[in-house]
Amino acid sequence: MVPGRYQIVNFTLDRTFDITQLCVHSFNRHNASGYAPYWGISPGPVQGTLLFLISGHWALTSLYDMANDLTQRNVPVRGFRPVYYLIGMHAIMAYGLYKLFIGTRERNELAREKIWSRIHLIPLLQAEEDRDQARRYFADKAREKELLGTDTKIYNSDRFVRPTFMYTPSPSK
């Protein structure tokens, strides 16, 4: 060490830290007695930052930084940098949202297709119902002619009126 340079030699930090535990030791080679002077720092709980004389200059240093300097190990950090995790998370979320949007479009397309298929089937179903109504009407006319013998008109007009009743099969015995 250079004469006149001071450094922290003994430093313990816990919940009940007392500032007198901070020992500032002099590495002055010219001090033949090997006397290590303790600087008069008032006892009490640690609050804020401290001023230390380093190489003849006062330096403003926080206890947290000093504790980090004393306990820091040069060990490589495991895993990727946090920004890569953030980018990966956003990429996964973007892919999921892309798939969600594609799925929503597909579902809407299938619903539209279903509606249009029903719209295109309506004329076919209507024609089937009309054929069934015509078959029932002519079967009813044939039964009426068979029972009554003549073609009697029950309405006072020649306009076709759709029947409002329906034949059901007789209950089986």
Secondary structure, 3 states (H helix, E strand, C coil): CCCCCEEEEECCCCCCCCHHHCEEEECCCCCCCCCCCCCCCCCCCCCCEEEEEECCEEEEEEHHHHHHHHHCCCCCCCCCCHHHHHHHHHHHHHHHHHHHHHHHHHHHHHHHHHHHHHHHHHHHHHHHHHHHHHHHHHHHHHHHHHHHCCCCCCCCCCCCCCCCCCCCCCCCC
